[in-house]
Amino acid sequence: MNKQTIALVGGTGSLGTLIGNAVLDKPGVQLRLLVRQGSRDKVAALEKRGAQVVEGALGADAGGALASLCQGASTIISAVQGGADVIIDGQTHLLRAARDAGVKRFIPSDYSLDLFKVKPGHIPTSEMRRQFALVADAERGDVEVVHVLNGGFLDRGVLFGFIRVIDVDKRTAYVWGDGKQPMDWTTYADTARYTAEVAIDERPVPRVFSVAGDVLDFEGLVHAYESGSGKKLRVERLGSLEELDARIDELQKAGPANLLAYLPLMYFRSILSGEGKLDELMNDRYPSIRPTTVREYVVKEGL
Ligand SMILES: NC(=O)c1ccc[n+]([C@@H]2O[C@H](COP(=O)([O-])OP(=O)(O)OC[C@H]3O[C@@H](n4cnc5c(N)ncnc54)[C@H](OP(=O)(O)O)[C@@H]3O)[C@@H](O)[C@H]2O)c1
């Protein structure tokens, strides 16, 4: 039997490595990776599991490498991170190469809250992905473009780190507004598993494919942590959502280039206000995956 070939760009990254492994877990699938010069060591474990490597980077002069990557592939998965040169221009070159090679499906590097509903100006990284989605709609030809959305990552690095709804060391949970809005959280690993399922699915997949491991309001999140860890959290109410807007404006004006000073708050605002809430969750499409809840993650990680 001919193996289905799935090509992945960004397979050296945090999410990309997990996607690569999730694809390799599926029987009858060949994984092909685009890897930048100097980054090959990072995919040694995937290569050991049988992944093929094409050396190259996303960019205007990547033509030959992108054609080799896409040749005979059924799906291209992107899990890259970067600025507009990567997310808009780089992924556009990749999509064109996929279209020219007759690839069936393309999964761009989104993996976020509902970036299509986030207001213009609210999150610059969502803005870039929306711009790419517009290009993709115009240029995809017969390629099925599927945006995988998963809310925020439920892991140490994001829910308990970058966005820091809960600071485990300080035993404190933070909220702006009334916290009554349900929020979507999914682990990196579950997002990777759903992405692998979308990649190999022989049926048409909706343009936006949304999943969540857990949907909780702020009180529910605090309860999930407390019951999973057996530890009590102090709750710090930081102000109204209008005060959060003002805080973001202030930080942005103080240092526009210092994106990391205000980007986490921008994500938190879109989560707490509900503008980034995922609409219809499609977990049921792949019933073999039972995604991890916040409580389960806290227990498993000993948080
Ligand atoms: N929902 C959430 O809470 C959440 C949180 C974090 C991230 N995300 C999303 O998840 C996705 C993956 O993020 P991540 O944290 O896994 O990223 P990451 O660990 O920083 O990995 C980025 C990947 O992109 C590759 N890359 C960058 N520029 C490239 C280029 N020009 N050509 C080829 N490859 C290039 C890197 O390759 P090298 O190894 O060669 O540098 C690396 O493999 C992104 O879309 C990100 O926005 C979502």
Ligand as a Chemical Component Dictionary entry (heavy atoms), coordinates in Angstrom:
data_LIG
# 
_chem_comp.id                   LIG 
_chem_comp.type                 NON-POLYMER 
_chem_comp.pdbx_formal_charge   0 
_chem_comp.three_letter_code    LIG 
# 
loop_
_chem_comp_atom.comp_id 
_chem_comp_atom.atom_id 
_chem_comp_atom.alt_atom_id 
_chem_comp_atom.type_symbol 
_chem_comp_atom.charge 
_chem_comp_atom.model_Cartn_x 
_chem_comp_atom.model_Cartn_y 
_chem_comp_atom.model_Cartn_z 
_chem_comp_atom.pdbx_ordinal 
LIG N1  N1  N 0  -2.985 29.082 21.582 1  
LIG C1  C1  C 0  -1.923 29.375 22.298 2  
LIG O1  O1  O 0  -2.021 29.584 23.526 3  
LIG C2  C2  C 0  -0.568 29.404 21.670 4  
LIG C3  C3  C 0  0.571  29.593 22.459 5  
LIG C4  C4  C 0  1.820  29.519 21.868 6  
LIG C5  C5  C 0  1.927  29.326 20.484 7  
LIG N2  N2  N 1  0.805  29.195 19.730 8  
LIG C6  C6  C 0  0.900  29.009 18.253 9  
LIG O2  O2  O 0  1.434  27.730 17.947 10 
LIG C7  C7  C 0  2.221  27.821 16.731 11 
LIG C8  C8  C 0  3.591  27.203 16.978 12 
LIG O3  O3  O 0  4.224  27.908 18.024 13 
LIG P1  P1  P 0  5.467  27.307 18.832 14 
LIG O4  O4  O 0  5.489  27.985 20.147 15 
LIG O5  O5  O -1 5.446  25.823 18.755 16 
LIG O6  O6  O 0  6.678  27.877 17.955 17 
LIG P2  P2  P 0  8.256  27.668 18.210 18 
LIG O7  O7  O 0  8.517  26.648 19.244 19 
LIG O8  O8  O 0  8.854  29.030 18.358 20 
LIG O9  O9  O 0  8.728  27.065 16.795 21 
LIG C9  C9  C 0  8.735  27.870 15.664 22 
LIG C10 C10 C 0  9.071  27.005 14.465 23 
LIG O10 O10 O 0  9.043  27.820 13.287 24 
LIG C11 C11 C 0  10.217 27.532 12.516 25 
LIG N3  N3  N 0  10.501 28.653 11.641 26 
LIG C12 C12 C 0  10.536 29.975 11.963 27 
LIG N4  N4  N 0  10.834 30.703 10.878 28 
LIG C13 C13 C 0  10.959 29.814 9.842  29 
LIG C14 C14 C 0  11.255 29.948 8.459  30 
LIG N5  N5  N 0  11.487 31.153 7.875  31 
LIG N6  N6  N 0  11.310 28.833 7.704  32 
LIG C15 C15 C 0  11.073 27.618 8.246  33 
LIG N7  N7  N 0  10.798 27.427 9.541  34 
LIG C16 C16 C 0  10.746 28.520 10.330 35 
LIG C17 C17 C 0  11.277 27.279 13.579 36 
LIG O11 O11 O 0  12.398 26.651 13.016 37 
LIG P3  P3  P 0  13.880 26.713 13.706 38 
LIG O12 O12 O 0  13.939 25.596 14.713 39 
LIG O13 O13 O 0  14.804 26.529 12.572 40 
LIG O14 O14 O 0  14.011 28.061 14.379 41 
LIG C18 C18 C 0  10.478 26.382 14.511 42 
LIG O15 O15 O 0  10.388 25.070 14.000 43 
LIG C19 C19 C 0  2.234  29.304 16.333 44 
LIG O16 O16 O 0  1.232  29.560 15.390 45 
LIG C20 C20 C 0  1.877  30.002 17.640 46 
LIG O17 O17 O 0  1.280  31.262 17.464 47 
LIG C21 C21 C 0  -0.434 29.212 20.284 48 
# 
loop_
_chem_comp_bond.comp_id 
_chem_comp_bond.atom_id_1 
_chem_comp_bond.atom_id_2 
_chem_comp_bond.value_order 
_chem_comp_bond.pdbx_ordinal 
LIG N1  C1  SING 1  
LIG C1  O1  DOUB 2  
LIG C1  C2  SING 3  
LIG C2  C3  SING 4  
LIG C2  C21 DOUB 5  
LIG C3  C4  DOUB 6  
LIG C4  C5  SING 7  
LIG C5  N2  DOUB 8  
LIG N2  C6  SING 9  
LIG N2  C21 SING 10 
LIG C6  O2  SING 11 
LIG C6  C20 SING 12 
LIG O2  C7  SING 13 
LIG C7  C8  SING 14 
LIG C7  C19 SING 15 
LIG C8  O3  SING 16 
LIG O3  P1  SING 17 
LIG P1  O4  DOUB 18 
LIG P1  O5  SING 19 
LIG P1  O6  SING 20 
LIG O6  P2  SING 21 
LIG P2  O7  DOUB 22 
LIG P2  O8  SING 23 
LIG P2  O9  SING 24 
LIG O9  C9  SING 25 
LIG C9  C10 SING 26 
LIG C10 O10 SING 27 
LIG C10 C18 SING 28 
LIG O10 C11 SING 29 
LIG C11 N3  SING 30 
LIG C11 C17 SING 31 
LIG N3  C12 SING 32 
LIG N3  C16 SING 33 
LIG C12 N4  DOUB 34 
LIG N4  C13 SING 35 
LIG C13 C14 SING 36 
LIG C13 C16 DOUB 37 
LIG C14 N5  SING 38 
LIG C14 N6  DOUB 39 
LIG N6  C15 SING 40 
LIG C15 N7  DOUB 41 
LIG N7  C16 SING 42 
LIG C17 O11 SING 43 
LIG C17 C18 SING 44 
LIG O11 P3  SING 45 
LIG P3  O12 DOUB 46 
LIG P3  O13 SING 47 
LIG P3  O14 SING 48 
LIG C18 O15 SING 49 
LIG C19 O16 SING 50 
LIG C19 C20 SING 51 
LIG C20 O17 SING 52 
# 
